[in-house]
């Protein structure tokens, strides 16, 4: 058996672009107004789309159904710290090396949010080895389109589509990590379905599809001595995220996320992630402080390569979360890390 | 006698120094804020019912409270950083203005007061804030 890389560079960029184009070409009358992009029908009795299903485009690690009002520019500053298992000496992960993402997004036309960002640490498939954390910068471009907005008597839920394409720009002159430039790409598609159940409680379900251009593989000998290539992981990974927001006051909320992997891979199956925390909002800011299992700050990487677990984890013999299973020990209880998101909004 | 002069100086000089520092941070007087006639007579299109006042209170808490304070007294945590007096909304100076005038000032803003017409594009929501400001009257 010989390990090898399987490259499957598809034209995954065109699909989201075409989908967004189709959505934009739809007659606007067929679409409900965005929760935060309400027009100004003057008759007070008119039923309007619900507002503020969520108060930020982020809820911990997940996107929300929200698209800010047209002309809004948002800056995201996101951190994920080390895991809490080293206790006080590491101040429960706060003193550990952190992962950082800085992002910027803008709403050029109603219902459409366009953004990009860069992330410090990501994960990659190392040829003839296994998955490992690598430094970036990982650049990502993303789009979110609000398809419908919950409206009494019209739409029971709000629905948005989110797509993210990522490219790792790490220097690799000898191609030790990325044999081909196409191996640097990963893609993420997600349908966000949310309902503001009461003024305080909002729920969201978000199925997603992650695609990676490269996975490890191995040869096996067939009966006739021919070699067959087997992927050790699938190129596509399905997952579903369930999120909840409960408002304690007008500006303070509790938040909860659970991300469940669906696709089963031959090896290196990712773990689910649970996150819970608190959100504070002001006129132009959102502050989110929470515990989570996701470290990578990129949805495709998180969903495919998460090694932390909310219910029990593998104690690796090294600090590298990608240590092979046979060098590790299963430990009961979850392994979480502290995360925070800060967003700043400007209106133009 | 010399002791008395020194002890007086110990209190007076720091007092003058502190006064000199703090007097520089006083609010400048609020200059007149003219409102176009169109807005002075503009009709409030949102009935001042419980639903509108609740919506207005939510918006107030998010967007206004940090400067204008919980009860509109101009004593929010950010008020001290402002160059312009944020005003006391419980008094006649604010309450005697028409709904349209308040709508104009919230929408357009001036100096430290930001414009909210882009952040709150639904005019009904701005009327709801006006309705809530009316409840701050003492």
Interface residues (C-beta under 8 A of the other chain):
Chain A: X37 X38 X39 X40 X41 X42 X43 X44 X48 X51 X69 X70 X71 X249 X250 X251 X281 X282 X283 X345 X347 X348
Chain B: X45 X46 X47 X52 X57 X58 X61 X62 X63 X66 X118 X119 X121 X122 X123 X124 X125
